[in-house]
Amino acid sequence: MDVEISSVGGVSPDSPLGKALLGAKVGDEVVVAAPQGEWRTKVIAVGR
C-alpha cells in the first residue's frame, strides 16, 4: 500500500496511520492503533 501523509489530501498526520508512520524509517515495524484494533506493518520505502 502506498501512503501519502499530508494535511491536504492523503493520510492525515493526526490519524492513527499517520501517527504510526511519522518518523519511521525503512525496515521499521510500526503498530497502528486503529479503532477496530491494532495492526502491524513494515516500512519498505520512504520517498518525498
N, C-alpha and C positions, 0 to 999 in steps of 0.2 A: 504494500500500500504506500503510495506517495502522499506525504502530508506537507502542506504549506502552513506555517504558523504565522498568522497575520491578524492585526486588529481589524483590517478591512478585507473581507473575503478569506477563505481558508479556515483553518482551525484557530480559534481564539486562544491567546496565551493564558487566559483565565479559565479555560475549560480543563477538565481532568486530563485529557490527552496532551494539551498544550503545556500544562504544568509539569507533567511527567517527562516531556521531551526537552523542555528548555534546559540548556546546559549539558545535555547528553552528548557523548562522543561516539564515534564509530566503535562498535564492539560492546558498548554498554547495554545491559539488560535493564529495562525500565518497567516499573509496575504502575499501571494505570488504575486509579481508584475511581471506577465508574459507578453510577447509581445502581446498576444491575449486578454489581460485584466487581472485584478487581481482576485484571488480566495482565499478563506479561508479554513483552515484545522485545526484540533485539534491534538495535540501530545498525543498519548495514551501510548507510551512506549519508553524508551531510553535504548539502550544496547551498549556494547563495544565489 
